Amino acid sequence: MDILYLMILCSVSLAAVFLVVFIIYARKGQFEDDESPAVRILFDSDEIKEKDETPDNGSKDEKGENNKN
């Protein structure tokens, strides 16, 4: 029966620690931006990569390691 009291005390203590940590981070603003992760999945990451990989000077006649003809 003593182990039951010990387990209850441990579980209540652990729950109190998690509650305190949650309150601290809620006050710091950790959970305020809940819309961005849900909207981010809608954007296609290939479009972002294509914009970054376009050559700046526009000439395709250059030969290099990545552009071998």
C-alpha positions, 0 to 999 in steps of 0.5 A: 500500500505504501507504493501506491502513495509513492506513485500518486505523489510522483505522478502529481509532482510530475503533472505539477512540473509539466503545468508550470512549464506549460504556463511559463512557455504560454506566457512567453508566447510559444503557442501564439502562432498556431496558423502558420504550420497549418498553412505552410503545408499548402504551399508547394516547396518545388516552387520555392526551389525553382525560384532559387535555382534560376540563373541570374545572368540568363545565359545558358551557353556557359560550361561548368561543372553543373552545366555540361553540354 
